[in-house]
């Protein structure tokens, strides 16, 4: 059967009381409530009721099929950036500005901050290697010829526009943050990524969006493939790692802070550090770490062919 629900035709319409979309919505609700370990087709049938059980198995043949569907659904175009992501970006930007001040220049906010960037004009060869025009101080600050043209809109996650300041890194960052945010809101989804992702339309739209942004930035060939791998491996690795920590805390029945205080000695780290590491609001927390790590990766990528 080719191993994936996306490689088979959807069953013919019937008079069954439930649609596939309604089944997927119910599954997401159950997974958010109970987690992946307790999820089964039996619990789905119990939640849907006796009258809808036959519709469940007519619409969706197996548990794996259903898990593929729910994982792709949570990667559908989502809402604007949440407060957690905006705060994480602001904290990372503050750290960047403090570091940049030592070098005598000021770097503006990241994708969520919406601020201009003030820098000295960079060498032409460096700008060419990065796939853009040299940055001019006045234009970057909104006072030069580029001022007044408005934000640059690129092809976005699942067909939505991505608003950036013109640099491909900002646009890719927006797309990847949207995906990371979706996975953070549904921690069970990260557990499915290694085995159930890749063929659904929303995941495909995500990868195509990033690939188009990199292609527009003049990545090509093997280097394009390597850049895509670096970005998506980082997304998946971050999501899986964060979900693993949250799963341990959830199984304990404790709050994050209480678990950290009780577990720090056994983990071999300071309790304050472990608490901050787990806290999404913290500068050392998962959202801030993802923002900083993604920026480091994107800053190392250059649009040239590998040799």
Order of alpha helices (4+ residues) and beta strands (2+ residues): alpha-alpha-alpha-alpha-alpha-alpha-alpha-beta-beta-alpha-alpha-alpha-alpha-alpha-alpha-alpha
